[in-house]
Every structure is written in C-alpha cells, then in structure tokens.
C-alpha cells in the first residue's frame, strides 16, 4: 500500500456534482484510488490524526489541479503523416484519397512507435484516458501494437478494433479483411485485453471504420457482438455524419434517414458513441438524447477539413452526452487535448454567434465528465473519493498566464494551451516537472521521424 499526497494547489477543480473548486486544495491517493479531497489543512490533519506518512508528496503551490482530460476519438498512426503537402488543403474525401496512398505501407513497429508519440503528446497536454480508432491492418499490423504502447507509457486506453470489409473502395483489396476474420479478431482482443472491472486500464471497443466501410448487415452483427458481452461494458464506436455524404449515401443505398438507419441497425444506446456528428439534425439530436448515445466532438479536424461546426450547444441543451476528440494528427496535425477544449469553446461561440454559447468551465466539463460519460466510465473525470487517481497539474507562473490570474481555471482554456507540469494516471506519476517518466522522448521522436520519412517516400 502506497500513499501519495498532492497539496498546496492554488485551486483544485473537482468537477464533482456541485463543481466544487477548492483553494489551497489537496488530495490523498492510496495506491491507484483517491481516498480524500479537501483543503491542504484538512488533508494534512487527516494524515496526522491517523499517524500516516505519505510515501510521496507533490507540492503544487502555484498550480491548478484538475481531473485528467479524456480523448474519445483519435487515429494515432496518423502522427506519421502530419502536414503532408498533398493533404493540406482538401475536404474530407480529397484528404482521404491522399491518406489511403500511405496506409498500405504501415508496419507493426510504425503502429507501435506512432502510438507512443501520439500518447506522449496527449499526456503532456493533460490527457489521462484516450481511445483510438485503428481500422487498417496491413503487413501484419495488429491492435496489440497500440495496447503494448499504452501499457508501457502508462495511459488509460480504450482501443477501437476498426475494420474495412468492402472491396473496391479507397483501400486496396488485398488489405480489406473478411468479416469472419474481423469478428474472430475482435473477440480475441476483447478476451485478451478488456478489463471490465472498476479502474480497468484497457477496455476494447468494437469500431467499424464507418457505416460504409463494412456491409450494413455486419454493422448490426458487430453491435450484437459487443452486447453479447453483457455487463462487461464493451462499447461501440464509428464515424458518423461528418459530412453530407452520410445522409446522401444512406438515402441512396437504403432509403433511410440517418436516424432511421441508426435505429434499424442498432447503433444507438448508452454503449455507443459517434465521432463528429457535424451534420446531425434536430431529430437526430432528439434520438441521441432519448437513447443516451454519445458524440465525440472533433473541432480542430472538422474545421481543418472544412466540414463545418457540430451543433454542440444545441446537443448539450438537449441532454446529449458530448466529449472531446482530437481526431487523427493528419487531419488535426496536433494532439493537444486542452487546445481541443479551447477550439470547442471558440467554434461553439462562432457557430452560434453567441459569446455565451460555451464557457471555459463548460469546455473543461466536456473534456472531463463528458469524456467519462461517453466512454461509459464512472471512475474517471472527477476528483472525489473512490475515483481513479487520474489528475493533472498546470503551473500558473508562466508567460502564457501572465495577467490571467483573476480566474486561473478559465485561463487554462482561454489562454494559450500549455503542457502540464504533473500528470498522475492510476496513481502513478507519469509526468514530473514537465518531463515524461516512462520513456525517453528524444529517442522516440528520432525513430518516429525516420518512419515518417520512410512512409512519405512511398
């Protein structure tokens, strides 16, 4: 049994039911679980009363202490393809044509190294839990390569076993998988890695690439596969309504609206979340609200590809569960989770032409509580007793916050996004004084850049 004390925080943001913010805040962690939250005086008195001595103490004077943020949509292998000239100025379809040129050349070690780079970037930006959506598996690549990266770096991980089974599309036929193999491999991954218990570090997600990446019948079959695991919490994820294409294609192929399709093929419920939903209708919002279906909001990627602005304020007002997603770093070119919260705020205001459409604290709520709700977790996203010890600390005495200490919590979102000084995931210090403790970043970046050059040469 180990005790970790984090104390003297300028302000501790709990994100609990009352959204309590504690000045001179502290929290006590036993092993990987938060035992107590309060003022520094209260927590220190508790330790003195029980005669306990912490094994480690983090002095967070001049820091904001927050729950770790949660990323609910990513394509980590795309960190190898940032700022590719031929992909810089296209809409989604043109961008996909550029992307799919490179995907057949991915190797298992490229998947592993690119995942580590993406995870390092996320962690240093304040993320403690992330999903990923890997749906192309050439040259012996497996989702296991990403799981290994997450286990080594220390990130709480929800990997999505994506899939493409329809030939004749953007992906070369030799890299399209059979639906029988996809099903077998998905079962293998769930049985091997999925940790349904509270505080589980890996939870596998069933995640076909899109409703047009596999047959419609297989979309329904995958939904039923996930739910065959009962209360083990196997969730479903895919892309949906990123552009008008989804609406037009469903009408042409099946004569269905998006809402009819989701209900007919069993892709709604509190165990489902969809990435993007830029083109969601009012009836779609009502369906998501009624069924508990979640949304991964990806503001940077949607803006970069010219897809539009998802109606997040309208969704939230209707009670839809909304979380943040950085999306792939070839359509975002960055993986900074706090920057994503800032962009969500800016686009909510710009899209609605309302400067009060989203506050800084609401953006943080989407990135913490919102992410936990979308992933179906009741053990992260909040700093409270019996929650997982996943938290971050950001130093306020730096240039980007100069003049912003009137409201340090809002400053985290409104000011220039910064890196964290501390990140604790599952009770383990992963970032200490701005440095990752679980890998040597310089060597990783060098290897990653070599792989990126190899890929670009194809």
N, C-alpha and C positions, 0 to 999 in steps of 0.2 A: 504494500500500500504506500503510495507516494502522495504528498501534499504539495500543491503549487498555489502560491498566493500572488495575485496581481493587485497592487494597491496604489493609492495616491493619484488615480486618474483624474484629470481636470474635470471630465464628465464621463459617466458610464451610461451608455444608451442601452436599455434593457430590451426594447421592442416587445415588452410583455403586454398583457391585455389592457393595461392602463397607459402604456407607452411611457413608463416612468424613466426619467433621466436623473441620475444621482451624481451630485457634485462631490468631489473628493471620494470617488467611488472605488470599490474593491470587490473582488470575487475570490472565492476559495474553491479549488478543484481537488477532488480526491480521485486519483487515477485518471480516468477519462471523462468524469462526470462533474458538473458544477454542484457543489454542496451548499454554498451560501453566497448571496449577493447583498450588498449594502454599502454604507459609508465605510471608509477605511477604519474609522474609530470603532464601528460596530464589529467589523470582521476581526480586527486585532483583539478586541475584548473577548470575542468568542474563542479565539485561539488561547488566550491567557487563561480563560476560565477552564478550558479543557486540558490545559497543560501541553498542548501540541505545538510542535515547531515545524514550520514548512521545510520541505526538502529543497525548494527553490522559491525565491521571491523576485518578482518583476516590479521594479519601481517605475510606475507610469506617470510620474509627475509631468505636467505639460502635454499629456496625451489625451486624445479622445479614444475611449474604449467602446467597441461596437461588436455586435454579433458578426461572425464571418458572413460575407455575401455569398449568394448561391447563383450559379450559372446553369441555365436549363436548356441551352442549345449551343452546340459547337460542332465544328469539323476540324479536329486538331491536326490532322495530317496536312491541312492546307497552310499551315505555318511555313511549309516549304515553298509556297508559291505566292508570297506577298509581292505586291507591286509589279507583277509580270506585265511588261508593256502592252502586250496584245490583249490583256484582260482589264485594262484600267478604265475604259470608257464605254462599256457596253451595258445594256439592260440584262436582265436575268438570263434570257435564252442565249444571247450572244456571249455572255460571260461563261455559261455552261459549255458552249462549244469549245471555248478556249481551255477550260478546266479539264474536260474529258480527254484532251490531247495528251495530258501528262499522267492521268491516273493509272493507265496500264503499266507504267514503269515503276510504280511503288514497290518497295521490298519490305520484308518484315522489320529489318533494322531501321528503315526510314520511318515506318509507323511508330516504332518504339521511341526513336530519338525525337521525332516531331511532336509526339505526345508529351514527352518530358519538357520540351521547350514551351509548348502551349500551357502546360500545367504550371511551370515556373512563372510564366508571365501572369497567369491568373492569380496564383498565390501571392506574388509580390504586389498585386493590385488590390488585394483584400478578399479574394475568393477562398473559401474553405471547402465547399462542396461544388462539384461540377458534373454535368452529364457530358456525353459526347455521342455523335451520330456518325458511325463509320459504316458505309454501305457498299464499298467496292473492295474486293479482296483478291488482287492479282498476285501471282508469283509466290504463293504460299503465305500471304499475309493473313493474320487472324486477329480477332479482337483481344485474344490473350496478350498480344504485344502491348496494347494500351493498358490493360489491367496490371501487367507487371510494372509499367512505368508509374502508375498511380500508387501502387504498393510501395515502391522504392522511394518516391518523393514524399509520400505521406498525405496525399489528397483524398478526401472522401469522394467516392466516384460512382456515378450512375451511367455505365457504358451502354449505348444502344446498339444492339445487333441489327444493323441495317441490312438491306437486301435489294437486289435488282434481279428480276427473273424474266423480264420480257425482252426478247431479242429484236434486233432491228432498230434500236434507239441510238442514243449518243454513245453508249458503251459498246465496245467491240464484242461480238457474240461469244468469243472464247472466254470472256471474263464475266458473262452472265451465268448465274448459278441456277440450278434446278430448284424448284420449290420443295421437293422432297429433301434435298440436302440442306436448304435453308432451315427447314423445320427441325431436322436432326441436329444441326449445329446449334441452333437456338436452345434446344432442350439441353444439349451438352453444356453450354455456357451457364445456363441457369443452375443446373445441377452441380456444376463445379464451383461457381463463384458467388452465387446470390446469397446474401446474408440478410434474412428477413427479420432477425432479432433486432430489438432496440439498439441503437448506436452502431448498426452494421456499417462497415466501411465500403462495401461493394454491393450494389444492387443492379442486377441486369435488367435491361429494358428491351422489349420487343419493338423494333423500329424500322419497318419497311421504308425505303427511300422516300416514296410519295405514293398516292393512290394510283399513279400511272407507271410506277416502277415495277410493280407486280400485278398479277391479274386481280380483278375485283373480288373474285371468289376467294383468292388467297388472302386478301385483306381481312375478310371475315374469318377465315380459318386462323390467321395469326391472332386476331382478337380473342378467339375462343381458346387458343393455346395459352395465352397469358392468363386468362381467367380460370383455366383448368388447375392452376396452382393455388386456387382458393385464397386463404388469408395470408399467403406468403408475400403479398404486395408486389407482384410482377406487373409493372406498368407498361403502357403503350404510348408510342410517340411517332410522329411523322411530320412532314411539311404539309401545310395546307393554306390555300387562299393567299399565297404570296403575291400573285398577280391575277389578272382576269382570266388567264389560261385555264385555271382550275374550273371556273364557272362555265366557260365555253365548252371545255372538253367533256365535263360530266353531262352537260345537256346534249351534246352531240352523240356521245357513246351510250348513255343510259336513259336520256330523257329526264334526268333528275336535277333538282337544285342541290347545292352543297349541303343544305340542311337535311334534305331527304336522303342523300347519299350516306351521310354520317349515321343517321338512324337506321337505314336499311342494312348497312354493313357493320353496325355495332361498334362504331368508333366515337362514341360519346360515353361519358361517365367520369366519376371522380378518380378513375385509374388511367385516364387518357389526358395527354396534353399535346397541342399542335403548335408548331413553330410558325410564326409570322402573323397570319390572320389579318393581313393588311386590308383585304377586300371583304371582310366579314360584313354581313348585312344586319339590320336590326333584328330580323327573325333568327339569324344565326346567333347573335348575342343573347337573345332570349333562350334559345336552345342550350347554349353553353351554361347560362346561369341556372336553368332548371335542372340540368344533369350534372353539374359540378365539373364540367370539362374545363381544362386549363389551357392557357396560352403562354408561349414563350415569346416575349416581345423583343425584337432584334432591331432597335432603332438605327444603329450605325449602318448595318448591312442594307436595310431597306432604303435608307437614304442614298447610300453609295451606288446602289444598282438602280436608283430612280423608281423603285417600286411604289413608293408612297409612304403614308404615315398611318399606322394602325390606330383605330379609334379607342385608345386605351382609357381616357377619362370616361367615355360612354360605357365601356365594358365594366370598369370598376364600379361605376354608379349603379349598374345593373346587377352587381354581385358576382361577376365573373372573376375567377382566380387568375391573376396575371403575374408573371415572373419576368426576369431579365434573361436574355441570351446574347452572348457576344457574337454568335454565329461563326462561321469559318474565317480564319485570318487571311483568306484570299478574297473575301468579299467585304471584309471589315478592315483588314490589314493591321489590326490591333486586337488585343485580347485583354483590355483593361476593364475590369468589372465596374469600378467606380465611375470611369468615363462613360460606361454604358448607362449607368443611372443618371448621370448628368445629361446625356443625349436624350434619354427618355423624357426628362423634365422639359428640355428645350423644345423637342418636337411636339409634346403634348400642348405646350403653350402656343407654338407656331401654328400647328394644325387646327386648333380651335380658335385661334386669335383671341386668346384669353390668358392674361398673365397670371391668373389664379387657377388655371386648369390643373396644375400639379405643383405641390410644394416640395421643397428639398426633403423633408421628412417622409412625405409620401413616396418619393423616389427610393429612399432607403428602405421603406417598408416593402416595396415591390421586390427589392433586391435581397431581402432577408426573410421575413414572414411569407411574402408572396412565393418565393422560390421553394420554401419548405412545403407550403400547401400544394403547389403544383406537383412536386415530386412525391407527395403523399407521406411526408415525414412529420412526426410530432415531437422530434427530439433535437432539431436544429433550428436556427433562425431567430432564436430568443435567448437572452441571458437570464436564466432563472434556475432555481434548484431543480435537480434531476434532469436537466437538459445536457446534451453533449457539450463538452468543453471545447467549443469552436469559437474563437474570438480573435479580433484584430485590434491593434493599437496604432494610431497615427499621431506623429509628433506635430504640435501646433507651432513651435518656434522655428519656422522655416519660411523662406521668401514667399511662397505661394499663399500663405495665410496672413501675411503682414497686413494689418488693418482690418482683419476679418474676425477678431475675437469677440465681437459683440454677440455672435451666435456661432460658436465653434461647430456645432452639429450641422447646421445648414452649410457652413463653409466647406465641409467635406465634399458636398455635392456641387455647390455653386462656384467654388474656386477651381483653379487648375488641378486636375487629378494628379495625385502623388502616389508614391509607393508607401507601403506600410512599414513601420519600424518593428512590429512584432506580429506574428501570426501563430496562434496555437490551434492545432487541429487534433481532436480526440485526446486532448490533454498533453500533447507533445509540442514542444516549441520548434516550429518549422522555419520561422524567420526570427532572427535575433539581431537587433540593431541594424535592420535593413538587409541582412545577409541570410541567404538560404543555408540551413544547417544540414540538409540531406543530400546535397550534390555540389560539385564544383562547376559553377556556371560557365566559366571561361572555356573549359574544355568541351562542354556540351555545345556551346554556341559554335565553336570551331567545327565540330563534327556536323552539326546541323547545316552550316553554310556550305560545307563540302557536298552534302547530299542535295541541297537546293541547287547548287551549280550542276551536279550530275543530272538532275531532273530537267533543268532548263535547257540542257544540251540535247535533249531528245527531240 
